[in-house]
Amino acid sequence: MFAIKEGERKINGKIIDTFSRDITEPLTGMTVEAGTTGFMGSPHRGAGGRTYVSFVVNHGDFHFEPVRNDNGQMAGFEIACCGDGGLNAILRALAFAYEAINDQANDVED
């Protein structure tokens, strides 16, 4: 079993709860953090939900690159990694981020 840490991030004035964990593979180590406010009933930035995902590589063969649109503005990012440890770390990081966000988005508490 792995340890999950709770935290929080402020995104556009809203505090969201986040969850993070360390992922260790042969010659690879990374930390993934993810969280969301869940759905807020609006597609607009001012009233809609907030979501956060972070991947921090502590060691391993990874490359992160911004993707820019035709105006030169950052519009996304690319991740490349080498080795079976890198592949498995990405799989585990994406699965954890998905579960953390999905659980929060579908948590219905009144």
C-alpha distances in whole Angstrom, upper triangle without the diagonal:
4,7,10,13,16,19,23,25,29,30,34,34,31,28,25,22,19,15,14,11,11,11,12,14,17,20,18,16,16,15,16,17,18,20,24,26,26,30,33,35,37,37,38,37,38,37,34,31,29,26,24,22,21,20,20,20,20,21,22,25,25,28,28,32,33,35,39,41,45,45,43,41,37,36,32,30,29,26,27,25,25,23,21,18,20,20,16,15,18,17,13,15,17,15,13,17,18,16,16,20,20,19,21,24,24,23,27,27,31
4,7,10,13,16,19,22,26,27,31,31,28,25,22,19,16,12,10,7,8,8,10,13,16,18,16,13,13,12,12,14,16,18,21,24,24,28,31,34,35,35,36,34,36,35,32,28,26,23,21,19,18,17,17,17,17,18,20,23,22,25,25,29,30,33,36,38,42,42,40,38,34,33,30,28,27,24,25,23,24,22,20,17,18,19,15,14,16,15,12,13,15,14,11,14,16,14,14,18,19,18,19,22,23,22,26,27,30
4,6,10,13,17,19,23,25,29,29,26,23,20,16,14,10,8,6,8,10,12,15,19,20,17,14,14,11,12,12,14,16,20,22,23,27,29,32,34,34,35,33,34,33,30,27,24,22,19,18,17,16,16,17,17,19,21,24,23,26,26,29,30,33,36,38,42,42,40,37,33,33,30,28,28,25,26,24,26,25,23,20,20,21,18,16,18,18,14,14,17,15,12,14,17,15,14,17,19,17,18,22,22,21,25,25,28
4,7,10,13,16,20,21,25,25,22,19,16,13,10,6,6,5,8,11,14,17,20,21,19,15,13,11,10,10,11,12,16,18,19,23,25,29,30,30,31,29,30,29,27,23,21,18,16,15,14,15,15,17,17,20,21,24,23,25,24,28,28,31,33,36,39,39,37,34,31,30,27,26,26,24,25,24,26,25,24,21,20,21,18,16,17,17,13,13,15,14,10,12,14,12,10,14,16,14,15,18,19,18,21,22,25
4,7,10,13,17,19,23,22,20,16,14,11,8,6,5,6,9,13,15,19,22,23,20,16,14,11,10,9,11,12,15,17,19,23,25,28,29,29,30,28,28,28,26,22,19,17,15,14,14,14,15,17,17,20,22,25,24,25,24,27,28,30,33,35,39,38,36,33,30,29,27,26,26,24,26,25,27,27,26,23,22,23,21,18,19,19,16,14,17,16,12,13,16,14,12,14,17,15,15,18,20,19,22,22,25
4,7,10,14,16,20,19,17,13,11,7,6,5,7,9,12,16,19,22,26,26,23,19,17,13,12,9,10,10,13,14,16,20,22,25,26,27,27,25,25,25,23,19,17,15,13,14,14,15,16,19,19,23,25,27,25,27,25,28,28,30,32,34,38,38,35,32,29,29,26,26,27,25,28,27,30,30,29,25,25,25,23,20,21,21,18,16,18,17,13,13,16,14,11,13,16,14,13,16,18,16,19,19,22
4,7,11,13,17,16,14,10,8,6,5,6,8,11,14,17,20,24,27,27,24,20,17,13,12,9,9,9,12,13,16,19,20,24,25,25,25,23,23,22,21,18,15,13,12,12,12,15,15,18,19,23,25,27,25,26,24,26,26,28,30,32,36,35,33,30,27,27,25,24,26,24,27,27,30,30,30,27,25,26,25,21,21,22,20,17,18,19,15,14,17,16,12,14,17,16,14,17,19,17,20,20,22
4,7,10,13,12,10,7,5,4,5,8,10,14,17,20,23,26,29,29,26,22,19,15,13,10,9,8,10,11,14,17,18,22,22,22,22,19,19,19,18,15,12,11,10,12,12,15,16,20,21,24,26,28,26,26,24,26,25,27,28,30,34,33,31,27,25,25,23,23,25,24,27,28,31,32,31,29,27,28,26,23,23,24,21,18,19,20,17,15,17,17,13,13,17,16,13,16,18,17,19,19,21
4,6,10,10,8,6,5,7,7,10,12,15,18,21,24,27,30,29,26,22,19,15,14,10,10,8,9,11,14,17,17,21,20,20,20,17,17,17,16,13,10,10,8,10,11,14,15,19,21,24,26,27,25,25,22,23,22,24,25,27,31,29,27,24,21,21,20,21,23,23,26,27,30,32,31,29,27,27,27,23,22,24,22,18,19,20,17,15,17,18,14,14,17,17,14,16,19,19,21,21,23
4,7,6,5,4,6,9,10,14,15,19,21,24,27,30,33,33,29,26,22,19,17,13,12,11,11,11,14,16,16,19,19,19,17,14,14,15,14,12,9,10,9,12,13,17,18,22,24,27,29,30,27,26,23,24,22,24,25,26,30,28,26,23,21,21,20,21,24,24,28,29,33,34,34,32,29,30,30,26,25,27,25,22,22,23,21,18,20,20,17,16,19,19,16,17,21,20,22,21,23
4,5,5,6,7,11,12,15,17,20,23,25,28,31,34,33,29,26,23,20,17,14,12,11,10,10,13,15,14,17,16,16,14,11,11,12,12,10,7,8,8,11,13,17,18,22,24,28,29,30,26,25,22,22,20,21,22,23,26,25,23,20,18,18,18,19,22,23,27,28,32,34,34,32,29,29,29,26,24,26,25,21,21,22,20,17,19,20,17,15,18,19,16,16,20,20,21,22,23
4,6,8,10,14,15,19,21,24,26,28,32,34,37,36,33,30,26,23,21,18,16,14,12,12,15,15,14,17,15,15,12,9,8,10,11,10,8,10,11,15,16,20,22,25,28,31,32,32,29,28,24,24,21,22,22,23,26,24,23,19,18,18,19,20,24,25,29,31,35,37,37,35,32,32,33,30,27,29,28,25,24,26,24,20,22,23,20,18,21,22,18,18,22,22,23,23,24
4,7,10,13,15,19,21,25,27,30,33,36,39,38,34,31,28,25,22,19,17,15,13,12,15,16,14,17,16,17,14,11,10,11,12,11,10,12,13,17,18,22,23,27,29,32,34,35,32,31,27,27,25,26,26,27,29,27,26,23,22,22,22,24,27,28,32,34,37,39,39,37,34,35,35,32,30,31,30,26,26,27,25,22,23,24,21,19,22,22,19,19,22,22,23,22,23
4,6,10,12,16,19,23,25,28,31,34,37,37,33,30,26,23,21,17,15,12,10,8,12,13,12,15,15,16,14,11,10,10,10,9,7,10,11,15,17,21,23,26,28,32,33,34,31,30,27,27,25,26,27,27,31,29,28,24,23,22,22,24,27,28,31,33,36,38,38,35,33,33,33,30,28,29,28,24,24,25,23,19,21,21,18,16,19,19,15,15,19,18,19,19,19
4,7,10,13,16,20,23,25,29,32,35,35,31,28,24,21,18,15,13,10,9,8,12,14,13,17,17,18,17,14,14,13,13,11,9,10,11,14,16,19,21,25,26,30,31,33,30,30,27,27,26,27,28,29,32,31,30,26,24,24,23,24,27,27,31,32,35,36,36,33,31,32,31,28,27,27,26,22,22,23,20,18,19,19,16,15,18,17,14,15,18,17,18,17,19
4,6,10,13,17,20,22,26,29,32,32,28,25,22,18,16,12,10,7,6,6,9,12,12,16,17,17,17,15,15,14,13,10,7,8,8,11,14,17,19,23,24,28,29,31,28,28,25,26,25,26,27,29,32,31,30,26,24,23,22,23,25,25,28,29,33,34,33,31,29,29,28,25,24,24,22,19,19,20,17,14,16,16,12,11,14,13,10,12,15,14,16,16,17
4,7,10,14,17,20,24,27,30,30,27,23,20,16,14,10,8,6,7,7,10,14,15,18,20,20,20,18,18,17,16,12,10,10,9,12,13,16,18,22,23,26,28,30,27,28,25,27,26,28,29,31,34,34,32,28,26,25,23,24,26,25,28,29,32,32,31,29,27,27,26,23,22,23,20,18,18,18,15,13,15,14,10,10,13,12,9,12,14,13,15,15,17
4,7,10,14,16,20,23,26,27,23,20,16,13,10,6,5,4,7,9,12,15,17,20,21,21,22,19,20,20,17,14,11,9,8,9,10,13,15,18,19,23,24,26,24,24,22,24,24,25,27,29,33,32,31,27,24,23,21,21,23,22,25,25,28,29,28,25,23,24,22,19,19,19,17,14,15,15,12,10,12,12,8,9,12,11,9,12,15,14,17,17,20
4,7,11,13,17,20,23,24,20,17,14,10,8,5,6,6,10,12,14,18,20,23,24,24,25,23,24,23,21,17,14,12,10,10,10,12,14,17,18,21,22,24,22,24,22,24,24,26,29,31,35,34,32,29,26,25,23,22,23,21,24,23,26,26,25,22,21,22,20,17,17,17,14,12,13,13,9,8,11,10,7,9,12,11,10,13,15,15,18,19,22
4,7,10,13,16,20,20,17,13,10,7,5,4,6,9,13,16,17,21,23,26,27,26,27,25,26,26,23,19,17,14,11,10,9,10,11,13,14,17,19,21,19,21,20,22,23,25,28,30,34,34,32,29,25,25,22,21,21,19,21,21,23,23,22,19,18,19,17,14,14,15,12,10,12,12,8,8,12,11,9,11,14,14,14,16,18,18,22,22,25
4,6,10,13,17,17,14,11,9,6,6,7,9,12,16,19,20,24,26,29,30,29,30,28,30,29,27,23,20,17,14,12,11,10,11,12,12,15,17,19,18,20,20,23,24,26,29,32,36,36,33,31,27,27,23,22,22,19,21,19,21,21,20,16,16,17,15,12,13,14,10,9,12,12,8,10,13,12,11,14,16,16,16,19,21,20,24,25,28
4,7,10,13,14,11,7,6,4,7,9,12,15,19,22,23,27,29,32,33,32,33,31,32,32,29,26,23,20,17,14,12,10,9,10,9,12,13,16,16,18,18,22,24,26,29,32,36,36,33,31,27,27,24,21,21,18,19,17,19,18,17,14,13,15,13,10,12,13,10,9,12,13,10,12,15,15,14,17,19,19,20,22,24,24,28,29,32
4,7,10,11,8,6,5,6,8,11,14,17,21,24,25,28,31,34,34,33,34,32,34,34,31,27,25,21,18,15,13,10,10,9,10,11,11,14,14,17,18,21,23,26,29,32,35,36,33,31,28,27,23,21,20,16,17,15,16,15,14,10,10,12,9,6,9,10,7,7,11,11,10,12,15,15,15,18,19,20,21,23,25,25,29,30,34
4,7,8,6,5,7,9,11,15,17,21,24,28,29,32,35,37,38,37,38,35,38,37,34,31,28,25,22,18,16,13,12,10,10,9,10,13,14,17,19,22,25,27,31,34,37,38,35,34,30,30,26,23,21,18,17,14,15,13,12,8,10,12,9,7,11,12,10,10,14,14,13,16,18,18,19,21,23,23,25,27,28,29,33,34,37
4,6,5,6,9,12,14,17,20,23,27,30,31,34,37,39,40,38,39,37,40,40,36,33,30,27,24,20,18,15,14,12,11,10,9,12,13,17,19,22,25,27,31,34,37,38,36,34,30,30,26,23,21,17,16,13,12,10,9,5,7,9,7,6,10,11,10,11,15,15,15,17,19,20,21,23,25,25,27,29,30,31,35,36,40
4,5,8,11,15,17,21,23,27,30,34,34,37,40,43,43,41,42,40,43,43,40,37,34,30,27,23,21,17,16,13,12,10,9,11,14,17,20,24,27,29,33,36,39,40,37,36,32,32,28,25,22,19,17,13,12,9,8,5,8,11,10,9,13,14,14,15,18,19,19,21,23,24,24,27,28,29,31,33,34,35,39,40,44
4,7,11,14,17,20,23,27,31,34,35,38,41,43,43,41,42,40,42,43,40,37,34,30,27,23,20,16,15,11,10,7,6,8,11,15,18,21,25,27,31,34,37,38,35,34,30,31,27,24,21,17,15,12,10,9,9,7,8,12,11,10,13,16,15,16,19,20,20,22,24,25,25,28,30,30,32,34,35,36,40,41,45
4,7,11,13,17,20,23,27,31,31,34,37,39,39,37,38,36,38,39,36,33,30,26,23,19,16,13,11,8,8,5,4,7,9,13,15,19,22,24,28,31,34,35,32,31,27,27,24,20,18,15,13,10,10,9,9,6,6,10,9,7,10,13,12,12,15,17,17,18,21,22,22,24,26,27,28,30,32,33,36,38,41
4,7,10,14,17,21,24,28,29,32,34,37,37,36,36,34,36,36,34,30,27,24,20,17,14,10,9,6,5,5,6,10,10,14,15,19,21,24,28,31,34,35,32,30,27,27,23,20,18,15,15,12,13,12,12,9,8,12,11,8,10,13,11,11,14,16,15,16,19,20,19,22,24,25,26,28,30,30,34,35,38
4,7,10,13,17,21,24,25,28,31,33,33,32,33,30,32,33,30,27,23,20,17,13,10,7,5,4,5,7,8,11,10,13,13,17,19,22,25,28,32,32,29,27,24,24,20,17,16,13,14,12,14,14,14,11,9,12,11,7,9,12,10,8,12,14,12,13,16,17,17,18,21,22,22,24,27,27,31,32,35
4,7,10,14,17,21,22,25,28,31,31,30,30,28,29,30,27,24,20,17,14,11,8,6,5,6,7,10,12,14,13,15,15,18,19,22,25,28,32,32,29,27,23,23,20,18,17,15,16,15,17,18,17,14,13,14,13,10,10,13,10,8,11,13,10,11,14,15,14,16,19,19,19,22,24,24,28,29,32
4,7,10,14,18,19,22,24,27,27,26,27,24,26,26,24,20,17,14,11,7,6,5,7,9,11,13,14,16,14,16,14,17,18,21,24,26,30,30,28,25,22,21,18,16,16,14,16,15,18,19,18,15,13,14,13,10,10,11,9,6,8,10,8,7,11,12,10,12,15,16,16,18,20,21,24,26,29
4,7,11,14,16,19,21,24,24,24,24,22,23,23,21,17,14,11,8,6,5,7,9,12,14,17,18,20,17,18,16,19,19,21,24,26,30,30,28,25,21,21,18,17,18,16,19,19,22,22,22,19,17,18,17,13,13,14,12,9,10,11,8,7,10,11,9,10,13,14,13,15,18,18,22,23,26
4,7,11,12,15,17,20,21,20,21,19,21,20,17,14,11,8,5,4,6,9,12,15,17,20,21,22,19,20,18,20,20,21,24,25,29,29,27,24,21,20,17,17,18,17,20,20,23,24,24,21,19,19,18,15,14,15,13,10,10,11,8,5,8,9,6,6,10,11,10,12,15,15,18,20,23
4,7,9,12,14,17,18,18,19,17,18,17,14,11,8,6,5,7,10,13,15,18,21,24,25,26,23,23,21,23,22,23,25,26,30,30,28,25,22,21,19,19,21,20,23,24,27,28,27,25,23,23,22,19,17,18,16,13,13,13,11,8,9,10,6,5,9,9,7,9,12,12,15,16,19
4,5,8,10,14,14,14,15,14,15,14,11,7,5,4,6,9,12,16,18,22,24,27,28,29,26,26,23,24,23,24,25,26,30,29,28,25,22,20,19,20,22,22,25,26,30,31,30,28,26,25,24,22,20,20,19,16,15,15,13,10,11,11,8,6,9,9,6,7,10,11,13,15,17
4,7,8,11,12,13,14,13,13,11,9,6,5,7,9,12,16,19,22,25,27,30,31,32,29,29,26,27,26,26,27,28,31,31,30,26,24,22,22,23,25,26,29,30,33,35,34,32,30,29,28,26,24,24,22,20,19,19,17,14,14,14,11,9,11,11,7,7,10,10,11,12,14
4,6,9,11,12,14,13,14,12,9,6,7,8,11,14,17,20,23,27,29,32,32,33,30,30,27,28,26,27,28,28,31,31,31,27,25,23,22,23,25,26,29,30,34,35,33,32,30,29,28,26,24,23,22,20,18,18,16,14,13,13,11,8,8,9,6,4,7,8,9,11,13
4,6,8,9,11,12,13,10,7,5,8,10,13,16,20,23,26,29,32,35,35,35,32,32,29,29,27,27,28,28,31,30,31,27,25,23,22,24,26,27,31,32,36,37,36,34,32,31,30,28,26,25,25,22,20,20,19,16,15,15,14,11,10,12,9,6,8,10,10,12,14
4,6,8,10,10,10,7,5,5,9,11,15,18,22,25,28,32,34,37,37,38,35,34,31,31,29,28,29,28,31,31,31,27,26,24,24,26,29,30,33,35,38,40,39,37,35,34,33,31,29,29,28,26,23,23,22,20,18,19,17,14,14,15,12,9,12,12,12,13,13
4,7,9,11,11,8,6,8,12,14,18,21,24,28,31,34,37,40,40,40,37,36,33,33,30,29,30,29,31,31,32,28,27,25,25,27,30,31,35,37,40,42,41,39,37,36,35,34,31,30,30,28,25,25,25,22,20,21,20,16,16,17,15,12,13,14,13,15,15
4,5,8,8,6,5,8,11,14,17,20,24,27,30,34,37,39,39,39,36,35,31,31,28,27,27,26,28,28,29,25,24,22,23,26,28,30,34,36,40,41,41,39,37,36,36,34,31,31,31,28,26,26,26,22,21,22,21,17,18,19,17,14,16,17,17,18,19
4,7,9,7,5,8,11,13,16,19,22,26,29,32,35,37,37,37,33,32,29,28,25,24,23,22,25,24,25,22,21,19,19,22,25,27,31,33,37,39,39,38,35,33,34,32,29,29,29,27,24,25,25,21,20,22,21,17,17,20,18,14,17,19,19,21,22
4,6,6,5,9,11,13,16,19,23,26,29,32,35,38,38,38,34,32,29,28,24,23,23,22,24,23,24,20,20,18,19,23,26,28,32,34,38,40,40,39,36,35,35,33,30,31,31,28,26,27,27,23,22,24,23,19,20,22,19,17,20,21,21,23,23
4,6,5,8,8,11,14,17,20,23,26,29,32,35,35,35,32,30,26,25,22,22,21,20,23,21,22,18,18,16,18,21,24,26,30,32,36,38,38,37,34,34,34,32,29,29,30,26,24,26,25,22,21,23,21,18,20,22,19,17,20,21,22,23,23
4,6,9,10,13,16,19,22,26,28,32,34,37,38,38,34,33,29,28,25,25,24,24,26,24,25,21,21,20,21,24,27,29,33,36,39,41,41,40,37,37,37,34,32,32,32,29,27,28,27,24,24,25,23,20,21,23,20,18,21,22,22,22,22
4,7,9,13,16,20,23,26,29,33,35,38,39,39,35,34,31,30,27,27,27,26,28,27,28,24,23,22,23,25,29,30,34,36,40,42,42,40,37,37,36,34,32,32,31,29,27,28,26,23,23,24,22,18,20,21,17,15,18,19,18,19,19
4,7,10,13,17,20,24,27,30,33,36,36,36,33,32,28,28,25,25,25,24,27,26,26,23,22,20,20,23,26,27,31,33,37,39,38,37,34,33,33,31,28,28,28,25,23,24,23,20,19,20,18,15,16,18,15,12,15,16,16,18,18
4,7,10,14,17,21,24,27,30,32,33,33,30,29,26,26,24,24,25,24,28,27,27,23,21,19,19,21,24,25,29,31,34,36,35,34,31,30,30,28,25,25,25,22,20,21,20,16,16,17,15,11,13,14,11,9,13,13,14,16,17
4,7,11,14,17,20,24,26,29,30,30,27,26,23,23,21,22,22,23,26,25,25,21,19,17,17,19,22,23,26,28,32,33,33,31,28,28,28,25,23,23,23,20,18,19,18,14,15,16,13,10,13,14,11,10,14,15,16,18,19
4,7,10,14,17,20,23,26,26,27,24,23,20,21,19,20,21,22,25,25,24,20,18,16,15,16,19,19,23,24,28,30,29,27,25,24,24,21,19,20,19,16,14,16,14,11,11,13,11,8,11,12,10,10,13,14,17,18,21
4,7,10,13,17,19,22,23,24,20,20,17,18,17,18,20,22,25,25,23,20,17,16,14,14,17,17,20,22,25,27,27,24,22,22,22,19,17,18,17,13,13,15,13,9,11,13,10,9,12,14,12,12,16,17,19,21,23
4,7,10,13,16,19,19,20,17,17,14,16,15,17,19,21,25,25,23,20,16,15,13,12,14,14,17,18,21,23,23,21,18,18,18,15,13,14,14,10,9,12,10,7,9,12,10,9,12,14,13,14,17,18,21,23,26
4,6,10,13,15,16,17,14,14,12,14,14,17,19,22,25,25,23,20,16,16,13,12,13,12,15,16,19,21,21,19,16,17,17,14,12,14,13,9,10,13,11,9,12,14,12,12,16,17,16,17,21,21,25,26,29
4,6,10,12,13,14,11,12,10,13,14,17,20,22,26,26,24,21,18,17,14,12,12,10,12,13,16,17,18,15,12,14,14,10,9,12,11,8,9,12,11,9,13,15,14,14,17,19,19,20,23,24,27,29,32
4,6,9,11,12,10,11,10,14,15,18,21,24,28,28,25,23,19,20,17,14,14,12,13,13,16,17,18,15,13,15,15,11,11,14,13,10,13,15,14,13,16,18,17,18,21,22,22,23,26,27,30,31,34
4,6,7,9,7,10,10,14,16,19,22,26,29,29,26,25,21,22,18,15,14,11,12,11,13,14,15,12,10,13,13,10,10,14,13,11,14,16,15,15,18,20,19,20,23,24,25,26,29,29,33,34,38
4,7,10,10,12,13,17,19,23,26,29,32,33,29,28,24,25,22,19,18,15,15,13,15,15,16,13,12,15,15,12,13,16,15,13,16,19,17,17,21,22,21,23,26,26,27,29,31,31,35,36,39
4,7,8,11,13,17,20,23,26,30,33,33,30,29,25,26,23,19,18,15,14,11,12,12,14,11,10,14,14,11,13,16,16,14,17,20,19,19,23,24,23,25,28,29,29,31,33,34,38,39,42
4,6,10,12,16,19,22,25,29,32,33,29,28,25,25,22,18,16,13,11,8,8,9,11,8,7,11,12,10,11,15,15,14,17,19,19,20,22,24,24,25,28,29,30,31,34,35,38,40,43
4,7,10,14,17,20,23,26,29,30,27,27,23,24,20,17,14,11,8,6,6,8,10,9,7,10,12,11,12,15,16,15,17,20,20,21,23,25,25,26,29,30,31,32,35,36,40,41,45
4,7,10,14,16,20,23,26,27,24,23,20,20,17,13,10,7,6,4,7,10,12,11,7,10,12,11,10,14,15,13,15,18,18,18,20,23,23,24,26,28,29,29,32,33,37,39,42
4,7,10,13,16,20,22,23,20,20,16,17,14,10,8,6,5,6,9,12,15,14,11,13,15,14,12,16,17,15,16,20,20,19,21,24,24,24,27,29,29,30,32,34,38,40,43
4,7,10,13,17,20,20,17,16,13,14,11,7,6,5,7,9,12,16,18,17,13,14,17,15,12,16,17,15,15,19,19,18,20,23,22,22,25,27,27,27,30,32,35,37,40
4,7,10,13,16,17,14,13,10,11,9,6,5,7,9,12,15,18,21,20,16,17,20,18,15,19,20,18,17,21,22,20,21,25,24,24,26,29,29,28,31,33,36,38,41
4,6,10,13,14,10,9,6,8,6,4,6,9,12,15,18,22,24,23,19,20,22,20,17,20,22,19,18,22,23,20,21,25,24,23,25,28,28,27,30,32,35,37,39
4,7,10,11,9,8,6,6,5,5,7,10,13,17,20,23,25,25,21,21,24,22,19,21,23,21,19,23,24,21,22,26,25,24,26,29,28,27,30,33,35,38,40
4,7,8,5,5,4,5,7,8,11,14,17,20,23,27,29,29,25,25,27,26,23,25,27,24,23,26,27,24,25,28,28,26,28,31,30,29,32,34,37,39,41
4,5,5,6,6,6,9,11,13,17,19,23,26,30,31,31,28,27,30,28,25,27,29,26,24,28,29,26,26,30,29,27,29,32,31,29,32,35,37,39,41
4,6,7,10,10,12,15,17,20,22,26,29,33,34,35,31,30,33,32,28,30,33,30,28,31,33,29,30,33,33,31,32,36,35,33,36,38,40,43,44
4,6,9,10,13,16,18,22,24,28,31,34,36,36,32,32,35,33,30,32,34,31,29,33,33,30,31,34,33,31,33,36,35,33,36,38,40,42,44
4,7,9,11,13,16,19,21,25,28,32,34,33,30,30,32,31,27,30,32,29,27,31,31,28,29,33,32,30,32,35,34,32,36,38,40,42,44
4,6,9,12,15,18,21,24,28,31,33,32,28,29,31,29,26,28,30,27,25,28,29,25,26,30,29,26,29,32,30,29,32,34,36,38,40
4,6,8,11,14,18,21,24,28,29,29,25,25,27,25,22,24,26,23,21,25,25,22,23,27,26,23,26,29,27,26,30,32,34,36,38
4,7,11,14,17,21,24,27,28,28,24,24,26,24,21,23,25,22,20,23,24,20,21,24,24,21,23,27,25,24,27,30,32,34,36
4,7,10,14,17,21,24,25,24,21,20,22,21,17,19,21,18,16,20,20,17,18,22,21,19,21,24,24,22,26,28,31,33,35
4,7,10,13,17,20,22,21,17,17,19,18,14,17,19,16,14,18,19,16,18,21,21,19,22,25,24,24,27,29,32,34,36
4,7,10,14,17,18,18,14,14,17,16,12,15,17,15,14,17,19,17,18,21,22,21,23,26,26,25,28,30,33,36,38
4,7,10,13,15,14,11,11,14,12,9,12,14,12,12,15,17,15,17,20,20,20,22,25,25,25,28,30,33,35,38
4,7,10,12,13,9,9,13,12,9,12,15,14,14,17,18,18,19,22,23,23,25,27,28,28,31,33,36,38,42
4,7,9,9,6,7,10,9,8,11,14,13,14,17,18,18,20,22,23,24,25,28,29,29,31,33,37,39,42
4,7,8,6,7,10,11,10,13,15,15,16,19,20,21,22,25,26,27,28,30,32,32,34,36,40,42,45
4,5,5,6,9,10,11,13,14,15,17,19,20,21,23,25,26,27,29,30,32,33,35,36,40,42,46
4,5,5,6,8,10,11,12,14,15,16,18,20,21,23,24,26,27,28,30,31,33,34,38,40,44
4,5,5,6,9,10,10,12,14,15,16,18,20,21,22,24,25,27,28,30,31,32,36,38,42
4,5,5,6,9,10,10,12,14,15,16,18,20,21,22,24,26,27,28,30,31,35,37,41
4,5,5,6,9,10,11,12,14,15,17,18,20,21,22,24,26,27,28,30,34,36,40
4,5,5,6,8,10,11,12,14,15,16,18,20,21,22,24,25,27,28,32,34,38
4,5,5,6,9,10,10,12,14,15,16,18,20,21,23,24,25,27,30,32,36
4,5,5,6,8,10,10,12,14,15,16,18,20,21,22,24,25,29,31,35
4,6,5,6,9,10,11,12,14,16,16,18,20,21,22,24,28,30,34
4,6,5,6,9,10,11,12,14,15,16,18,20,21,22,26,28,32
4,5,5,6,9,10,11,12,14,15,17,18,20,21,25,27,30
4,5,5,6,9,10,11,12,14,16,16,18,20,23,26,29
4,6,5,6,9,10,10,12,14,15,16,18,21,24,28
4,5,5,6,9,10,10,12,14,15,16,20,22,26
4,6,5,6,8,10,11,12,14,15,19,21,25
4,6,5,6,8,10,10,12,14,17,20,23
4,6,5,6,8,10,10,12,15,18,21
4,6,5,6,9,10,11,14,16,20
4,6,5,6,9,10,13,15,19
4,5,5,6,8,12,15,18
4,6,5,6,10,12,16
4,5,5,8,10,14
4,6,8,11,14
4,6,9,13
4,6,10
4,7
4
